Amino acid sequence: MNAASSTMSTKKKSTGKKYCCVPGCSHTSDKIGPDGIKFILHRIPMSEKKAHIKKLWIQRLKNVRANLIVNDSTRVCSAHFDGPFTHESIPTIFPSKPMKKAQWMTWSEYKHSNTFKVLIGVTPSGMVTFISRLWGGNVSDRHIVQHDEFLPKLSKGDVIMANKGFTVEDLLPANVGLNMPPRVSTKKQMSHLEFFKTNSIASARIVVEMKMEQIKNYNILNSRLPISEAHLSEQMIFICAAFTNLLPPLLK
């Protein structure tokens, strides 16, 4: 069985596009404001000389986003600064209300929007055999594996294929294997064993990606879901995934 996670949003980040980290703000580096001027995405001051400014930035941001993780890609758009931006500027303009719990739980930093996440099990032949409950986009893949009904369905001798970031090896039963691309240093050439293992995994991965593409081809999963229909989301993903099992097999 191959494990793959997906979301009900398929919006992809464009190369070079920057996103504002303030919850509820949809401004990006290529978005134009009402005045016809593009929003500017400012980086949090990282130099030691501006440590006091950095501290104030983080304090202000954590008032509206408690789980903020600051890194080199963290940006705040110009809409959150009062007056012209200077090296001493601090973000002060934020939503009057903090993000609600439901919004925070479904917030996906990767998609930069509110999403649902689902764990889908696919066999090497391309058949969907497991669909988890829907989880908020803020939940990790590991959490879903640990708290859904995936692990009890594994049998002795099963092997799970997953991405390198799918850190669940310690959660699997002793008689269940985990197959993922080997971590090979860029400073040395792959061994014959590593090459054939990677090639085998890549072949199986293609089937998984084809299956995920089949599921995402249903337009109902590609559009924004009104909050009034959120309670139907689990049925939507279940039916769409089930329909793909009625399509011609991916492998003959």
C-alpha positions in Angstrom: 0.0 0.0 0.0 1.3 3.5 -0.8 0.5 6.3 1.5 -0.1 9.8 0.1 -1.6 12.9 1.5 -3.6 15.5 -0.4 -5.6 18.6 0.2 -8.9 19.9 -1.3 -7.1 23.0 -2.5 -4.8 22.7 -5.5 -3.5 26.3 -5.6 0.2 26.2 -6.3 2.8 28.7 -5.5 4.4 30.3 -8.5 8.1 30.5 -8.6 9.4 33.6 -6.8 5.9 34.6 -5.4 6.0 35.7 -1.8 3.0 35.5 0.6 2.1 37.6 3.6 2.2 35.6 6.9 -0.6 37.5 8.6 -3.6 35.2 9.0 -6.5 36.2 6.7 -4.3 38.3 4.5 -4.3 37.1 0.9 -1.8 39.7 -0.4 1.1 38.4 -2.5 4.1 40.0 -4.2 2.3 40.0 -7.5 -1.0 41.4 -6.3 -2.0 45.0 -7.0 -3.7 47.2 -4.4 -6.7 49.5 -4.9 -4.3 52.4 -5.6 -2.8 50.5 -8.6 0.5 49.8 -6.8 1.8 46.3 -6.1 2.0 45.2 -2.5 5.5 45.0 -1.1 6.4 42.0 0.9 8.9 43.0 3.7 11.2 40.5 5.3 11.6 40.4 9.1 14.8 42.1 10.1 17.4 39.3 10.8 20.6 41.2 11.4 22.0 41.4 15.0 22.0 45.2 14.8 18.3 45.2 14.4 17.5 42.5 17.1 15.3 44.9 19.0 13.3 45.6 15.8 13.0 41.9 15.0 11.7 41.2 18.6 9.0 43.8 18.2 8.0 42.4 14.8 7.6 38.9 16.2 5.7 40.1 19.3 3.2 42.0 17.1 2.8 39.1 14.7 2.3 36.5 17.4 -0.6 38.5 18.8 -2.5 37.5 15.7 -0.7 34.3 14.9 0.4 32.4 18.0 1.9 29.5 16.1 4.2 31.7 13.9 7.5 30.1 12.9 10.0 32.7 11.7 12.3 31.8 8.9 14.0 33.4 5.9 10.8 33.2 3.8 8.6 34.9 6.4 7.1 38.1 4.9 4.7 40.9 6.0 3.0 42.9 3.3 3.0 46.7 3.1 -0.7 46.8 4.1 0.2 46.2 7.7 2.5 49.2 8.1 1.3 52.7 9.0 2.9 55.3 6.7 6.0 54.9 4.4 8.2 51.9 5.2 11.6 52.6 6.8 14.2 50.4 8.4 12.7 51.2 11.8 9.1 50.4 10.7 7.1 47.8 12.7 3.8 46.2 11.6 0.9 47.7 13.5 -2.2 47.2 11.3 -3.8 43.8 11.8 -7.4 42.3 11.7 -9.5 43.5 14.6 -10.4 40.0 15.5 -7.9 37.1 16.0 -8.1 34.1 13.8 -10.9 31.7 15.0 -9.9 28.2 16.1 -11.5 26.6 13.0 -9.6 29.0 10.8 -6.3 28.2 12.5 -6.8 24.5 12.4 -7.5 24.6 8.6 -4.7 27.0 7.8 -2.1 25.6 5.5 1.2 27.5 5.3 2.1 25.6 2.1 -1.1 26.5 0.3 -1.4 29.9 2.1 -5.2 29.3 2.5 -7.6 27.4 4.6 -7.7 23.7 3.5 -8.6 20.2 4.4 -6.1 17.4 4.3 -6.8 13.7 3.8 -4.6 10.6 3.8 -5.2 8.2 0.9 -3.8 4.7 0.6 -3.1 3.5 -3.0 -2.0 0.0 -4.0 0.8 -0.5 -6.5 -1.8 -1.2 -9.2 -3.5 2.2 -8.6 -6.5 1.2 -6.5 -7.6 3.4 -3.6 -7.9 1.2 -0.6 -7.9 3.7 2.3 -9.4 7.2 2.8 -8.9 8.9 6.2 -11.2 11.4 7.8 -10.7 15.0 6.7 -8.3 16.9 8.9 -7.5 20.6 9.0 -4.6 21.8 6.7 -2.6 22.7 9.8 -2.3 19.0 10.9 0.9 17.1 10.0 0.9 13.8 8.0 2.4 12.1 11.0 -0.5 13.2 13.2 -3.1 11.8 10.8 -1.3 8.4 10.6 -1.1 8.2 14.4 -4.6 9.2 15.2 -6.7 7.9 12.3 -7.6 4.3 11.5 -4.7 3.7 9.1 -2.2 1.7 11.3 -4.8 -1.0 12.5 -5.5 -1.8 8.8 -1.8 -2.8 8.1 -1.0 -6.5 7.9 2.1 -8.5 8.6 4.5 -8.2 5.6 3.0 -4.9 4.3 5.3 -2.3 3.0 4.5 1.4 3.0 5.9 3.7 0.3 6.1 7.4 1.3 8.0 10.6 0.7 11.2 11.5 2.6 9.2 13.9 4.8 6.7 11.2 5.8 8.4 10.5 9.2 6.2 7.6 10.5 8.7 4.8 10.6 8.7 4.6 14.4 4.8 4.4 14.4 4.7 1.3 12.2 4.4 -2.2 13.6 7.7 -4.2 13.7 6.5 -6.5 10.9 5.6 -3.6 8.5 8.2 -2.0 6.4 8.7 1.6 5.2 10.0 2.2 1.7 11.2 5.7 0.8 14.0 7.1 -1.4 17.4 6.7 0.2 19.0 9.7 1.7 22.1 10.0 -0.5 24.7 12.7 0.0 25.2 15.0 -3.0 28.9 14.6 -2.5 29.1 11.0 -3.5 27.6 8.9 -6.3 24.7 6.5 -5.7 25.6 2.8 -5.1 24.0 0.2 -7.4 21.7 -0.8 -4.6 20.6 2.8 -4.0 20.1 3.4 -7.7 17.8 0.4 -8.2 15.9 1.1 -5.0 15.3 4.7 -6.0 14.3 3.6 -9.5 11.8 1.1 -8.2 10.3 3.6 -5.8 10.1 6.2 -8.6 8.1 3.8 -10.7 5.6 3.1 -7.9 5.4 6.8 -7.2 4.3 7.6 -10.7 1.2 5.4 -10.1 0.4 7.2 -6.9 0.7 10.6 -8.6 -1.5 9.5 -11.5 -4.1 8.4 -9.0 -4.0 11.7 -7.1 -4.3 13.5 -10.4 -7.4 11.5 -11.2 -9.0 12.5 -7.9 -8.1 16.1 -8.2 -9.5 16.2 -11.7 -13.0 16.4 -10.2 -13.9 20.1 -10.4 -15.7 20.1 -7.1 -12.4 19.6 -5.4 -10.7 22.4 -7.4 -13.0 25.2 -6.3 -13.4 27.1 -3.0 -15.8 25.4 -0.7 -18.5 27.6 0.9 -18.6 27.2 4.7 -22.2 26.2 4.4 -21.1 23.0 2.6 -18.1 22.2 4.7 -20.0 19.4 6.5 -20.3 17.6 3.1 -16.5 17.7 2.4 -15.8 14.2 3.6 -18.5 12.7 1.4 -17.2 14.7 -1.5 -13.6 13.4 -1.3 -14.9 9.8 -0.6 -17.1 9.8 -3.6 -14.5 11.3 -5.9 -11.9 8.8 -4.8 -14.4 5.9 -5.2 -15.3 7.0 -8.7 -11.6 6.7 -9.7 -11.7 3.0 -8.8 -14.3 2.6 -11.6 -12.0 4.0 -14.2 -9.8 1.8 -16.4 -6.8 0.5 -14.5 -3.7 2.6 -14.5 -1.5 -0.4 -15.1 -2.4 -3.2 -17.5 
